Amino acid sequence: MVNLTSCRGNLTCENNEMEPEDDGLLHRTPLGRGVIAVFAFQSLLIILANSLVFLLFAKTRYLRTKTNYCLVSLAASDFLAGLVSLPLVLACSTVSLPELCVSMDLCQRFLSISTILHLLVATLERYFKIMSPFKYTSMVTKHRVVLLLLSVWTFSCFASFIQLAWINIQGPPTEKIHQLDTAYAIFCLAALAFLPFLIIACIDGHIFSFIRKEQKLRYNLTQGKLLHNTETKQRKGRHDRKAAIIYAIMTMVFAFGWFPYFIITLLFDLGLITSAFPFAAEIIMVVLKFSTALINPLLYTFFKNDFKNALRGLMRTRQQQLQGGEELTTTVVWQ
């Protein structure tokens, strides 16, 4: 079987190590064809789940908030995972052209950086909304959010495609290229994976601590009595905590899916891993990586209140349209 992580994240692997009689291409065996079917199905689910987010955002006016701009931008990144990146994994594993495998790795790197930076922006937006509600309106405007999101897309492209400045697609890597790959892998792991993850973890911890202290203070002030104003604030506190939990889960899903990719890439570059992984392990790692693009839209579509209400409204409208069509058909038939 072909090594699905054959480029190991550094784009300089040799792509012609297979013997002609055993080229390891996925479509040559029944197991490989089964893997292709699984990946194709996962790709379809990713596209459908994120398309639902776009549909809800386009049709529901109250969803067009600063928070949801961040989530829709993240959904666009996840959508590309199903539309472009995962198909490139299949293409590289069935055709094994160096250009395709380079494109595959570039896309994977881009999506990983884009995802964690989108989560960082969304978490920061939520932090300012909870911690500084009076300054939030003036500090966090839609214009600034859009500019920040555009910066995330631009930086993600630059940070991934900068590898094209030194890689040699056709020939074997030189010692200088190997050193650049190693330095780049260390930078990606430290600055573009661990650092944003730690910042998000600290922010989430601060948010949860603030909400808990606020609830305790409110309880002491009211001596446990549920006044109208207190009940409203409690609902807001529950909403903030639920949103923070959703973001925290999305961040943990990213860590489980993408940290192995960054770590294994670095270990290969440092020469600490010299042999290919078992085929089953490679399949699991690929599935985990792209599961983030499926779990993210499902989390905020089915668990975030505004998206959940919008989905219910869309389903009600669709049901009413179907019922109206049936009644019209019945009237025409009886006439």
N, C-alpha and C positions, 0 to 999 in steps of 0.2 A: 504493500500500500504506500501511496505517496505520503510524505510527511506534511500534514496540514499546517504545521508551524515551521515549515522548512526554512523560511527566511529568518526565523527567530527574532524578528523585529528589527534586524539591522540591514536588510536588503542586500547583503553581500554574500549570501550563501551560494554555493555552486549548485546549479540546477540539473546537472547531467551526471549524477553519481549512480543512477540506476543502470542496471544491465539491460540491453535491448529486449531480452526475452522476459524480463520481469521489471517493466517500467513502473509498476506500482500505481498506475492511474486508477482513480476510483471506479470509473464505469466499466472496468475490465472484470470485476468479480461481483457475485450476487450481494455480498456484504457491502461492497462499495456502492452499489446501486441503491441499496437500502439507506445508506448514509446520505446519499444525494437526495432521496425522497424526504428524509427527516429535515435536512437543511432547507430544502425548497418549501416545505410546510411551515417551518419556523419563519422563513423570510416572508411568506404570505401573511402569517399572523401578525408579524411586526408591522407590515404595511397597512393592514386592516385596522389594527388597534390605534395607530397614530393618525390614520385618515379619519377615524371617528373623532379624535380630538380636534382636528382641523374643521370638521363639519359642525361640531358643537360650538366652537369658537366663532365660526362665520355666521351661524344662524341665531345665536343668542347674544343679545347686546350686552346684558349685564356681566357676561364673562370677560369682556374686554377691559380687564383691570391690569394694573401694573404687575401684580403677582402672576397673573395668567399669561401676560406677554412673555415672561421668563419660561413658563411651562410650555407654551406653544413653540417657542424657539428651541427648547430641548426636544420637543416632539419632532420638529423638523430634522434635527440631528439624528434622532432615533429612526425616523422614517428612511433616511439615507442608509442606515445600517441594513435595513431589509431590502431596499431597492438597489443599492450599489455594492456595499461592502461584502455582505454574505454571498451574493452571486459571484463576486470576484474570488472568494474563497473556493467556491465550486469550480469556477473556470480554471484557477491555478491548479486545482487538484485533478482536473480531468484533461487539461491540455498541457500544463506544465511549461508554458512559455515564460522566459525570464521577465518580459515586459508585463505580463499579466500578474505574476507573483510580486513584482515591485509595486504595481498599482494596488494590489491587495493589501500589502503591508502599509503603504502610505495611507490608505483609507482607514485601516484599523487604528493606526496611530492618531490620525486626525479625529476619529470618532471618540476615542478614549479621552483625548485632551479636551475636546468639545464638551463631552458629557460631564466631566468633573468640574470644569469651569462654569458650565450652566448651573450645576447644583450649588456651586459656591455663590454665584450671583443671586439665585433664588433664595438661598439661606440668608444672605446679607439683607436682601429686601425684606424678608420676614422679620429679621432681627430689628431693623430700624422701625418697622411697623409696630412691633410689640414694645420695644424699649423706649422709643421716642415718638409716641403717637401724635403729639402736638407739632413737632418739627417735621414729621414724616411727609406731610403734604407739600411743604415748601422744598424739602431736601430731595425727596424721591419723586421726580416728575416722570411722565411717560416719555418725554423727549430724552431725558437722561438715561432712562432704562433702555430705550431703543438704541441709543448711541453705545451704551455699555455692551449690549448684546451683539451689535455689529463688531465691536472690538473683540469680543470673544470669538466670533467666527473668523475674523481676520488673523488674530493671533494663533488660533488653532491651525489654520492653513499654513501660516508661516512656520510654526514650530514643527510641523510634520513634513512639509515639502522642502524644508531647508536641507534635508538629506540628499536631495538631487544635486547639491553643490559638490559632493565628493564621491558619490557612489559610482561604480563601474558596472553597468548592467550586464554586459556581455562577457567581460574578462574576469579573472580571479582577483580577489581583493589584495591590495598591497599592505605592507606593514603600517604605512601611514593611514590608510583607510581604516584598518582595523583599530588603530588608536583613536581615530575620530569617532568610530562607531561606539567604542567603549565609553568615551567621554560623554557622547550623546545619550547613551543608555543610562548612565549614572545621573545625568541632568534630568532626564525624563522621569526616572523613578523618584528622585529626591524632590525636584522642584515642581513637577507637573502631576505627580500622583500623591506622594506622602504629604507634602506641605499643604495642598488644598484640603486633603482629607483631615489633617490635624486641625486646620482652621475651622472647618465645618464642625468637627467634633467638639471643639471648644465653644463655638457659638451655640450649638444645640444644647450643650451642658449648661451654659449661662441662661438660655431661654427657659429650660425646664426648671432650673433653680429659681428664676425670677417668678415664673407662674406659680410654683409651689409656695413661695414666700408670700406672694400677693393673695393667694387663696387663704392661707393661714391668717394673715393680717385682717382680711375681710371678715373671716369667721369670728375673730376675737372682737372686732369693732361692733358687730351686730349680735354678738353673744349667741350665734347659731340660728338667729331668726332670718327667715327668707323674706326680706323686703323686696318690693318690685325692682328698685334700682339695683339691689344686690343680686337679684336673680338674673337680671340682664347682664351684669358684669360676669356672673358665673358662667353664663352661656358663652360669652366672649372668651373667657378663660379656657373653657373646654374646646372651643373652636381653635384657639391659638395652639393649645397643646396637641390637638389632633393633627393640625397642619404641620407642626414641628415633628411629630412622630412620622408622618408620611415622608417628609424630607430626610429624616434620619434613616428610615428604611431604604429609601432610594440610594442614599450614600453607602450604606452597608452592602446593598446589592452590587453597586459599582465595585466596591473593594473586593468582594468575593469573586466577581467576574473578571476584573482587569488587573488586579495586583499580581496574580500568577504570571500574566503575560509580561508585565514589566520586569518582574524578578527573574523569570526564566531567560528573558532576552539578555539581561545583564550577566547572568551566570554563564550563558553561552559565549558572550563576548570576552569574559574573563578567563574562559577556558576551563571553568570548573565543571561544566557538563560537556561531554564530548560525543555522547551517543544519542541516538534518537529516542524519543519517548515511545512507550507502547501505544499501539494504534488506538485502543480504547481510551487511554488517558488523553490523547490529542483530541478525540471527538468530544469528550466531556469538557475539556477546556474551551473549545470553540463554542459549544452550546452555552456554557456559562457566560462567556463574553457577550454573546448576542442576546442572552436572556434579559440583560439590562434594558435593551431597547424595546422589549415586550412588557416587562414588569412595570416600567415607569409610567406609560400611559394608562395601564390598567389600574395602578394605584390612585392616580388623581382623577380618573374618570369615575371609578366606582366607590371611592372612599372620601374624596374631597367634596364637601357639601354642594358648592355651586355647580360643579361639573355633574354631580349626581342628579341634582334637580333639573339641570338642563337636559340631561339624557332622558329623564322621566317625562319632561315636557315634550321632547321630540317624539318619544314613543306614543304619548297620548295623542299628539297631533296626527301622527301617522295612522293610529287606530281610528281616529275620528274620520279621517279621509277615506279609509277603507270602508267604514260603516256607511258614510255618505254615498260612496260609490255603489254599495250594495243596495241601499234604499232607492237610489235613482234607477238602477237596473230593474228592481222589482216593480217600480211605478211604470216604467216603460213597457214591461212585459204585460202587466194587467191592463194597460190602456189598449 
